[in-house]
Amino acid sequence: MAQPDSKKIFFENLSGAGKAIAVLTSGGDAQGMNGAVRAVVRMGLYVGAKVYFIHEGYQGMVDGGDNIKEATWESVSSMLQLGGTVIGSARCKEFRTHEGRLKAAHNLVQHGITNLCVIGGDGSLTGANLFKEEWSGLLNELVEQGLIEADAVQKYSALHIVGMVGSIDNDFCGTDMTIGTDSALHRIIEVVDAIMTTAQSHQRTFVLEVMGRHCGYLALVSGLACGADWVLIPEMPPEDDFCEILCFFCFEKKCQFAEGAIDRHGKPITSSFVKDLVVKCLGFDTRVTILGHVQRGGTPSAFDRILASRMGVEAVLALLETTANTPACVVSLCGNTSVRVPLMECVQMVKVQKAMDQKRFEEAVKLRGRMYDNLLLCILCLQSNFNVAVLNVGAPAAGMNAAVRSAVRVGISEGHKMFAVSDGFEGFYKGQVRLVKWGDVGGWTGQGGSLLGTKSTSLPDQPSKPLADTKALGSALQAFLSLLELLTARGKYEEFCVPMVMVPATVSNNVPGSDLSIGADTALNAITTTCDRIKQSASGTKRRVFIIETMGGYCGYLATVGGLASGADAAYIYEEPFDIKELQANVEHLTEKMKTSIQRGLVLRNENCNENYTTDFIYQLYSEEGRGVFDCRKNVLGHMQQGGAPSPFDRNFGTKISAKAMQWVSKKLVETFRQGRVFANTEDSCCLLGMRRRTLVFQPVVQLKDETDFVHRIPKEQWWLKLRPLMKILAKYKTSYDVSDSGQLEHVVHNRPKDSDASVAM
């Protein structure tokens, strides 16, 4: 696709011109499918291809006629925020037959379609691969029957397939997350948060059953996110004496979460069985809630919108680069990177059910992947002497409380005395330190803000007695700077020669050494939801453009990724300097769109993107230049981005990363214990635990100094800047896209980390 002397594709000079691409959704619906459809259509049109909708999945492909329609740029407008799939999805028995696939091939040839984007589960993608393998034979049959001309066999000789997995179950091997899973978790957590209030009011036990068929991902992750005391999943059935153990836990904590599972002998464990068991053994007032298809409903989360958009763009790029011998592939997520994996490799790797049928349950867990295995280990650890302190530093971020809860309970389970510090380092040197026990952090997972209290004060010049054996659980650059100060102070105060680790927690996502921070996902969802409501407020009115100011300091993460999730036309950030010419060009571009059929525009501005081009200035500029075509409104989102209950991702991320940090602290305490005291004075005993792609990595804070712009409090390199061209493409800008950033074909492997790497990789 790329020219020999360039790795960019341009709107005016496209190697993909003349190609026809069709997109369909098949199997069960999942939130985010519409975002993927939208991205395929707009990226396809961007590269000069004709793009077709295939309505009602494979059934529409077999039936043909009006089910196959050409898509336009405007036909996918206002689609990003909708749940389900607007082009329909249906299971088709006829496509499973040779005759059905012959009809489908005829319908595709009639429209000149040789490229398919299939959004569905493993069954839908396997069917697409079979269709690809039979393609040449199907065309020959059509020639023999006189339905197509002989030259069509040569003209449409190869069918290219790229898949995207749309499934709330997250049961497909080869990708960290499937489209729809995060939104389903949002629905589950919303229900659990609502149920917890009545459970506490009436001292009730609740048994919740979630979807997932033979995969326990939703039950496992939502159980971790809501602080469930018991989780039943099919991949790891409980021991034969689980009834007694379960009743013991319920007696202690009076909280229950369950998913339809099996015991070690393959017998189903139903929610009714669990309820009857609790009532019989303990006499508790117990209720069963089966969430059902509510998990598939509602608007997609910010994560699913971004994931679907990235996958849709990557799918089109993959189609442009295919040859006749290229195997069908699936666009997958690896950490924060889009990759391509061979479709049939993924399907063949899904051997979980076979392992479960043969009662090889530990192997079944490992086949789900390293992330699944670690989540299970984390929740088992949370259900189980040194002094260790936990404190929050900087501004509050949703998910902090889940992180504190995890640290406290993991620390207690490992035999430590856990102390909570109120109001950050200010409370630390004032002595606002108290011993916390297991039950003291109950119910913290779903609480927003910081229950410990947090302040953005610096360390005092003359700190009072610090606690020995401390762990700093901090927030943003304030915590990072504080650790650097503590590290320097070790030469003067031996009390600071203890293991210290920072866990990144900030809505701005501006911590060096970590791709993601606790709280950023919740803030993105707040921005996306607000933008949806703001745009909806303009329904039925004249053309209108909204100027929205987001938080983030000098970091443009929220404005950029929030803009991608909400379908913004522009996002102004500090990292990409802009001038009046670019502002004028954006206004003219939006004006041209408004003159056609676009009714609403959205522009995001990071709060510190430019000291002169303020939100008021941009609002007045757009108002004046758009006069007669559209009017403007402005909105400063403010601290609402920091508030609210944490998203499922932030709850789980906070729980997992904090548990990992606490395990590291325990290990370091043992390693540095000498002559009756802890003495840690090496650089690697003062670390930041950050996420790099899909791996949690401990990095000495002193080594991150060169990666940090301390003046503006941002990392010098930020991975999400590569997403900005996608936002412009999907907003119909005549721009370029660096295809060197496109996903590369990777093979599916299940590498297990070595024991010696346990403190590094997760």
Salt bridges, closest charged atoms under 4 A:
GLU74 OE2 - LYS732 NZ 3.82
GLU94 OE2 - LYS103 NZ 2.77
GLU134 OE1 - ARG101 NE 2.67
GLU141 OE2 - HIS98 NE2 2.59
ASP169 OD2 - ARG213 NE 3.49
ASP171 OD2 - ARG213 NH2 3.28
ASP176 OD1 - ARG694 NH2 2.24
ASP182 OD2 - HIS186 NE2 3.38
GLU190 OE2 - ARG187 NH2 3.47
ASP193 OD2 - ARG651 NH2 2.54
GLU235 OE2 - ARG368 NE 2.76
GLU239 OE2 - ARG264 NH2 3.57
ASP240 OD1 - HIS265 NE2 3.31
ASP285 OD2 - ARG204 NE 2.88
ASP285 OD1 - ARG287 NH1 2.37
GLU314 OE2 - ARG340 NH2 2.76
GLU321 OE1 - ARG340 NH1 2.67
GLU345 OE2 - HIS747 ND1 2.57
GLU363 OE1 - ARG360 NH1 2.24
ASP373 OD2 - ARG752 NH2 2.53
GLU426 OE2 - LYS430 NZ 3.03
GLU426 OE2 - LYS455 NZ 3.20
GLU494 OE1 - ARG677 NH1 3.17
ASP532 OD2 - ARG305 NH2 2.45
GLU549 OE1 - ARG605 NH1 3.57
ASP569 OD1 - LYS593 NZ 2.51
GLU576 OE1 - ARG724 NE 2.93
GLU592 OE2 - LYS595 NZ 3.83
ASP616 OD1 - LYS634 NZ 2.17
GLU624 OE1 - ARG627 NH2 2.66
ASP631 OD2 - LYS542 NZ 3.88
ASP631 OD1 - ARG544 NE 3.15
ASP631 OD2 - ARG633 NH1 3.51
GLU671 OE1 - LYS668 NZ 3.60
ASP684 OD2 - LYS668 NZ 3.68
GLU707 OE1 - ARG692 NH2 3.16
ASP709 OD2 - HIS712 ND1 2.97
ASP741 OD1 - LYS722 NZ 3.89
